[in-house]
Amino acid sequence: MLCALGAFVGFEWVQASGNFAILSGVLTAIALRLLLSPPASGAAEDRSFPSRLAGAALLGLVMSFKLVFFPVLAALYFLPLPRRRKLMLIAMAVFSFALPILISRLAYPDLFASWQLAVAGKIPDQHLVELFESNPSLLLLARDLMGHVGLIDSKPAIFATYAFAVTALVLVPFALSILRLIGSRPAHEGDSLPARVDRWLMDHPRAAMRITVLAMFALYLSSPRLKEYAFFELALYAAILLVDLPARALAAALTVGLLMPSLIFVTGSSPEDNSIQLFSALMFFWVLLLDARHAGRVPDTVQL
């Protein structure tokens, strides 16, 4: 299902340029397979945890290839595991993410210093990625909007608009959906909201794994630098989320995920000059949230 959400555009670019995204996509799929292994209980769960640790380590390593996607690791908290184990997985992923950076700093200090200057935009005449590239991300959409109101040179205004867009279009709808899902569960006296979330996830393990992937999708979608080839990896999450959708929701998801990006080619537009991919991904995300809300449940199976 790698064509979902216009990923064929990203794949074409990756294939032509030899970009590392092909390898990172394969590693992401392996990491998800390890992390989303079928839920078990008792001793069987103890045997499956090392494979989840390996999956978390591999996912952290993949995130180190493109630092901007690092927040995706926070989605591991939604796995149907005790909180201590979830925090262990996140810690392993963060360690794996930081390890290549630490090795680079210790083994290649001169190269690392140059890399820091590049990331900070302190090299004279350096191309400023976050403000001058034309990519389908919410940050660049915010920049274009500020340009229409005469604030193209105001970085605070651009980043404030970007933060508002991410919060209103992605993070708040996701959080409200999670709260709605756990809202029907009777609250025990003294239970905090995190405790209620943890208990609901443990009681609905397959739904929890689906929520984990949906959280990854949301955080990936919120990235300030979501280039065309990034939709190649975003489609990996989409492929999992499409599994077992009801017919109506599946039709809606495929319409916004396949038909709309195809308009790029039908109209003869260049993918770099529009945000059709971004709008399709957002609509796909909202379809999934609306399905869970209207049905009052999350599909009970997750397959890779």
Solvent accessible surface area in square Angstrom, and as a share of the most:
residue,aa,sasa,rsa
1,M,100,0.44
2,L,76,0.38
3,C,72,0.43
4,A,2,0.02
5,L,0,0.00
6,G,0,0.00
7,A,0,0.00
8,F,56,0.23
9,V,9,0.05
10,G,0,0.00
11,F,84,0.35
12,E,102,0.46
13,W,94,0.33
14,V,0,0.00
15,Q,121,0.54
16,A,92,0.71
17,S,64,0.41
18,G,63,0.61
19,N,35,0.18
20,F,97,0.40
21,A,4,0.03
22,I,68,0.35
23,L,80,0.40
24,S,5,0.03
25,G,4,0.03
26,V,78,0.45
27,L,34,0.17
28,T,0,0.00
29,A,43,0.33
30,I,83,0.42
31,A,0,0.00
32,L,1,0.01
33,R,121,0.44
34,L,54,0.27
35,L,1,0.00
36,L,7,0.03
37,S,17,0.11
38,P,81,0.51
39,P,35,0.22
40,A,47,0.37
41,S,92,0.59
42,G,55,0.53
43,A,68,0.52
44,A,38,0.29
45,E,24,0.11
46,D,79,0.41
47,R,176,0.64
48,S,22,0.14
49,F,14,0.06
50,P,78,0.49
51,S,38,0.25
52,R,2,0.01
53,L,42,0.21
54,A,50,0.39
55,G,0,0.00
56,A,0,0.00
57,A,27,0.21
58,L,35,0.18
59,L,0,0.00
60,G,0,0.00
61,L,64,0.32
62,V,5,0.03
63,M,3,0.01
64,S,16,0.10
65,F,68,0.28
66,K,66,0.28
67,L,58,0.29
68,V,49,0.28
69,F,13,0.06
70,F,71,0.30
71,P,70,0.44
72,V,0,0.00
73,L,3,0.02
74,A,58,0.45
75,A,1,0.01
76,L,0,0.00
77,Y,49,0.19
78,F,37,0.16
79,L,0,0.00
80,P,13,0.08
81,L,3,0.01
82,P,62,0.39
83,R,102,0.37
84,R,157,0.57
85,R,43,0.16
86,K,0,0.00
87,L,94,0.47
88,M,75,0.33
89,L,0,0.00
90,I,36,0.18
91,A,61,0.47
92,M,67,0.30
93,A,0,0.00
94,V,58,0.33
95,F,122,0.51
96,S,14,0.09
97,F,25,0.10
98,A,44,0.34
99,L,68,0.34
100,P,42,0.27
101,I,48,0.24
102,L,93,0.46
103,I,92,0.47
104,S,43,0.28
105,R,142,0.52
106,L,133,0.66
107,A,58,0.45
108,Y,131,0.50
109,P,78,0.49
110,D,120,0.62
111,L,121,0.60
112,F,17,0.07
113,A,49,0.38
114,S,58,0.37
115,W,99,0.35
116,Q,86,0.38
117,L,86,0.43
118,A,36,0.28
119,V,97,0.56
120,A,60,0.46
121,G,29,0.28
122,K,141,0.60
123,I,74,0.38
124,P,116,0.73
125,D,154,0.80
126,Q,54,0.24
127,H,109,0.49
128,L,49,0.24
129,V,40,0.23
130,E,62,0.28
131,L,13,0.07
132,F,130,0.54
133,E,29,0.13
134,S,57,0.37
135,N,15,0.08
136,P,1,0.01
137,S,1,0.01
138,L,1,0.00
139,L,1,0.01
140,L,6,0.03
141,L,59,0.29
142,A,5,0.04
143,R,41,0.15
144,D,65,0.34
145,L,93,0.46
146,M,22,0.10
147,G,33,0.31
148,H,156,0.70
149,V,91,0.52
150,G,62,0.60
151,L,81,0.40
152,I,82,0.42
153,D,131,0.68
154,S,33,0.21
155,K,93,0.40
156,P,104,0.66
157,A,23,0.18
158,I,1,0.00
159,F,80,0.33
160,A,63,0.49
161,T,30,0.17
162,Y,32,0.12
163,A,53,0.41
164,F,147,0.61
165,A,18,0.14
166,V,13,0.07
167,T,60,0.35
168,A,42,0.33
169,L,57,0.29
170,V,0,0.00
171,L,67,0.33
172,V,64,0.37
173,P,32,0.20
174,F,20,0.08
175,A,47,0.37
176,L,107,0.53
177,S,17,0.11
178,I,14,0.07
179,L,75,0.37
180,R,137,0.50
181,L,21,0.10
182,I,4,0.02
183,G,49,0.47
184,S,103,0.67
185,R,55,0.20
186,P,107,0.68
187,A,66,0.51
188,H,102,0.46
189,E,182,0.82
190,G,81,0.78
191,D,41,0.21
192,S,59,0.38
193,L,90,0.45
194,P,66,0.42
195,A,26,0.20
196,R,49,0.18
197,V,16,0.09
198,D,16,0.08
199,R,76,0.28
200,W,18,0.06
201,L,3,0.01
202,M,86,0.38
203,D,76,0.39
204,H,75,0.34
205,P,43,0.27
206,R,89,0.32
207,A,5,0.04
208,A,0,0.00
209,M,1,0.00
210,R,10,0.04
211,I,4,0.02
212,T,0,0.00
213,V,0,0.00
214,L,19,0.09
215,A,3,0.02
216,M,1,0.00
217,F,0,0.00
218,A,2,0.02
219,L,43,0.21
220,Y,2,0.01
221,L,0,0.00
222,S,12,0.08
223,S,4,0.03
224,P,40,0.25
225,R,75,0.27
226,L,0,0.00
227,K,35,0.15
228,E,13,0.06
229,Y,14,0.05
230,A,2,0.02
231,F,0,0.00
232,F,12,0.05
233,E,14,0.06
234,L,0,0.00
235,A,0,0.00
236,L,26,0.13
237,Y,0,0.00
238,A,0,0.00
239,A,27,0.21
240,I,8,0.04
241,L,1,0.01
242,L,16,0.08
243,V,36,0.21
244,D,77,0.40
245,L,14,0.07
246,P,46,0.29
247,A,86,0.67
248,R,213,0.78
249,A,11,0.09
250,L,61,0.31
251,A,59,0.46
252,A,40,0.31
253,A,1,0.00
254,L,58,0.29
255,T,64,0.37
256,V,11,0.07
257,G,2,0.02
258,L,57,0.29
259,L,108,0.54
260,M,49,0.22
261,P,0,0.00
262,S,40,0.26
263,L,75,0.37
264,I,1,0.00
265,F,105,0.44
266,V,118,0.68
267,T,90,0.52
268,G,66,0.63
269,S,51,0.33
270,S,43,0.28
271,P,26,0.16
272,E,73,0.33
273,D,114,0.59
274,N,40,0.20
275,S,23,0.15
276,I,35,0.18
277,Q,2,0.01
278,L,0,0.00
279,F,89,0.37
280,S,0,0.00
281,A,0,0.00
282,L,5,0.03
283,M,71,0.32
284,F,2,0.01
285,F,0,0.00
286,W,84,0.30
287,V,24,0.14
288,L,9,0.05
289,L,13,0.06
290,L,83,0.41
291,D,18,0.09
292,A,12,0.09
293,R,127,0.47
294,H,144,0.64
295,A,50,0.38
296,G,56,0.54
297,R,96,0.35
298,V,12,0.07
299,P,9,0.05
300,D,99,0.51
301,T,46,0.27
302,V,12,0.07
303,Q,111,0.49
304,L,102,0.51
